Amino acid sequence: MLYEAGSVKEIAVDGERLCGLTWMDERLWFSDAARQEIIAVDPQTGRVERRLPCPMVQTDLTSTDQTLLQVVGPARRIRTVDSTSGETVSELSNPRRGDLLCGLHATEAGVWLGYEDPPLLELRSWPDLVLHQRISVGRKVAGVTVIGHYVAFAEYARGQIHLFDPRTEQIAISIGVNGNPTGLTWDGRHIWYCDYTTVQLRAIDVPGIVAPVRHLSPSSTRHQMGLGAPDVIWAVNHD
């Protein structure tokens, strides 16, 4: 199913090459590959609230507790950055060496990785990156986020966002959006995306989808991943 979604909110930002996007502390955090920075903005006003230098920024960005995970460098390594100081905490190798890692999203079930080439989604535990699920999606994956039991991923060239159900390994719905989406995130009400073409952060509504924002917790991740039960991994609390 394909439908078109207009933006319900647009934020013009001072940037050049918007790539990653995450939601943390009621702020939108985006990364800019040209300026080699991670920037936090107020989602209501667009006011810049924090700037962190991040050399070799490449594609997606996600968050866990008070740290940021950013894809960096030509090898597409995963860097952990302190969201207050901007200091690098650690850096891990791309688990698929040589493949184009573009999407990254951390949840309490583990970390979803999205690849442009080959076009894959992978669920791995954090921080050891043990593989638990691999799915060929047949589309070039840009940014990734999670909404309830769906994995949403951006397809830059077609200007679409796909909601993928990992239980059926099928795309449930495809959404045509304005511009060309790269990074994605979910704030509990809207999907936000980086529009690379117009250098804006845009929000869209997804009718019928309601889910809380769930962040990765290392202790709960190890417990849930050890169970290996999809119903547990994808359970959503609708409090």
C-alpha positions in Angstrom: 0.0 0.0 0.0 1.3 3.4 -1.0 0.0 6.8 0.1 1.2 10.3 0.1 1.9 12.3 3.3 2.3 16.0 3.5 4.4 17.5 6.2 2.6 18.6 9.4 5.7 20.4 10.7 8.8 21.7 9.0 12.0 23.1 10.6 14.5 24.9 8.3 17.9 24.3 9.9 21.3 25.8 9.4 23.1 22.9 7.8 24.4 21.5 4.5 24.2 17.6 4.4 21.7 16.3 6.8 22.1 12.6 7.4 21.2 11.2 10.9 18.3 12.0 13.2 17.2 10.9 16.7 14.8 11.9 19.5 16.3 12.4 23.0 15.4 14.6 25.9 12.5 16.1 24.0 14.8 17.4 21.4 15.6 16.5 17.8 19.3 15.7 17.3 20.6 15.7 13.7 24.0 15.1 12.2 25.5 17.1 9.3 28.2 15.3 7.2 29.5 18.5 5.7 29.9 20.4 9.0 31.0 17.3 10.9 28.6 18.1 13.8 25.7 16.7 15.8 23.2 19.4 16.6 20.2 19.4 19.0 17.2 21.6 18.2 14.0 22.5 19.9 11.2 20.7 17.9 8.8 23.6 18.4 11.0 26.6 17.6 14.0 25.1 15.8 16.3 26.9 18.2 19.8 25.3 18.4 20.3 24.0 21.9 23.6 22.1 21.6 26.4 21.6 19.0 28.8 18.7 19.3 31.8 18.2 17.0 31.9 14.8 15.4 34.6 14.2 12.8 33.9 11.8 9.9 30.1 11.9 10.3 28.6 9.7 7.6 25.0 8.5 7.8 22.6 7.7 10.6 22.4 8.7 14.2 20.6 7.1 17.2 20.6 7.5 21.0 20.8 5.3 24.1 20.1 6.9 27.5 22.4 10.0 27.4 24.7 8.8 24.7 24.6 9.2 20.9 25.6 6.5 18.4 26.8 7.9 15.0 28.0 6.1 11.9 31.4 7.5 11.0 34.2 7.2 8.4 34.5 5.4 5.1 34.4 2.0 6.9 31.0 3.0 8.5 32.1 2.4 12.1 29.7 3.0 15.0 30.9 5.7 17.4 29.4 6.3 20.9 29.4 10.0 21.8 28.7 11.6 25.2 25.7 13.9 24.5 26.9 16.5 27.1 30.6 16.7 26.4 30.8 15.5 22.9 33.7 13.2 23.8 34.0 9.8 22.1 33.2 7.0 24.5 33.9 4.1 22.2 34.0 3.0 18.6 33.0 -0.3 17.1 33.6 -1.8 13.7 30.8 -2.2 11.1 29.8 -5.8 11.6 29.4 -6.2 7.8 32.8 -5.0 6.8 32.8 -3.3 3.4 29.0 -3.0 3.2 27.3 0.4 3.2 25.8 0.9 6.7 23.3 3.8 6.4 20.6 3.2 9.0 21.0 2.9 12.8 18.4 2.7 15.5 18.7 1.5 19.1 15.8 0.1 21.0 15.5 -2.0 24.2 15.5 -5.1 21.9 18.9 -4.3 20.4 20.2 -2.2 17.6 18.7 -2.2 14.1 21.2 -1.7 11.3 20.1 -0.8 7.8 22.3 -1.3 4.7 22.0 0.4 1.3 24.2 -2.2 -0.4 23.3 -5.0 0.1 19.7 -3.9 0.9 19.3 -5.4 4.4 17.9 -4.9 7.8 19.7 -6.6 10.7 18.8 -6.8 14.4 21.9 -7.1 16.7 22.4 -7.1 20.4 24.3 -4.2 21.9 27.1 -3.6 22.4 28.5 -7.0 21.2 26.6 -6.8 17.9 25.7 -10.4 17.8 23.3 -11.1 14.9 19.7 -12.1 15.8 17.8 -11.4 12.7 18.7 -10.6 9.1 16.1 -9.6 6.5 16.5 -8.7 2.8 14.2 -5.8 2.0 14.9 -5.3 -1.7 15.1 -1.5 -1.2 18.1 0.7 -0.5 17.9 1.6 3.2 18.8 5.1 4.4 17.7 6.1 7.9 16.0 3.7 10.3 13.6 4.1 13.3 11.2 1.8 15.2 7.5 2.5 15.8 5.8 -0.2 17.9 6.5 -3.4 16.1 7.4 -1.8 12.8 10.8 -0.9 11.6 10.6 2.2 9.5 13.2 3.0 6.9 13.8 5.7 4.4 14.4 5.2 0.7 16.2 8.3 -0.4 16.0 8.0 -4.2 12.2 7.3 -4.3 11.3 9.8 -1.7 9.6 7.2 0.4 9.4 5.9 4.0 8.5 2.2 4.4 7.0 0.6 7.5 8.4 -2.9 7.6 7.0 -5.7 9.7 9.9 -8.0 10.8 7.4 -10.7 11.9 6.1 -11.2 8.4 9.3 -9.8 6.7 7.0 -7.6 4.5 6.5 -3.9 3.9 3.2 -3.1 5.5 2.9 0.4 4.1 4.9 2.8 1.9 4.6 6.6 2.4 5.5 9.1 -0.3 7.0 12.2 1.3 8.2 15.6 0.3 11.9 15.8 -0.7 14.4 13.0 -0.1 14.5 11.4 3.3 17.7 10.3 5.0 17.6 10.1 8.9 14.4 9.1 10.6 13.1 9.2 14.2 9.8 8.8 16.1 8.8 11.3 18.9 5.8 9.2 20.0 3.3 11.0 17.7 5.1 11.8 14.4 7.8 10.4 12.1 10.4 13.0 11.7 12.9 12.9 8.8 15.8 14.8 7.4 15.0 16.1 4.0 18.4 16.2 2.4 17.2 18.1 -0.7 15.7 21.2 1.1 17.8 21.0 4.3 14.8 20.7 6.6 13.5 18.5 9.4 10.0 17.4 8.5 7.3 15.6 10.5 4.5 13.5 9.1 1.5 11.7 10.7 1.0 8.0 10.2 -2.8 7.3 10.7 -3.5 4.4 13.1 0.0 4.2 14.5 0.5 5.0 18.2 3.5 3.8 20.1 5.8 5.2 22.9 9.4 6.0 22.4 11.5 3.1 23.8 15.2 3.4 24.4 17.9 0.8 24.6 18.8 -0.5 28.0 21.9 -2.7 28.0 20.6 -5.0 30.9 17.2 -5.4 29.4 18.6 -5.9 26.0 20.7 -8.9 27.1 17.7 -10.4 28.9 15.3 -10.0 26.0 17.7 -11.1 23.3 18.5 -14.2 25.3 14.8 -15.2 25.1 14.8 -15.0 21.4 11.1 -14.6 21.3 9.6 -12.2 18.7 6.5 -11.6 20.9 8.7 -10.4 23.7 11.0 -8.3 21.5 8.1 -6.5 19.8 5.9 -6.0 22.8 4.7 -2.4 23.1 3.5 -0.8 26.3 0.6 1.5 25.5 0.5 3.3 28.8 
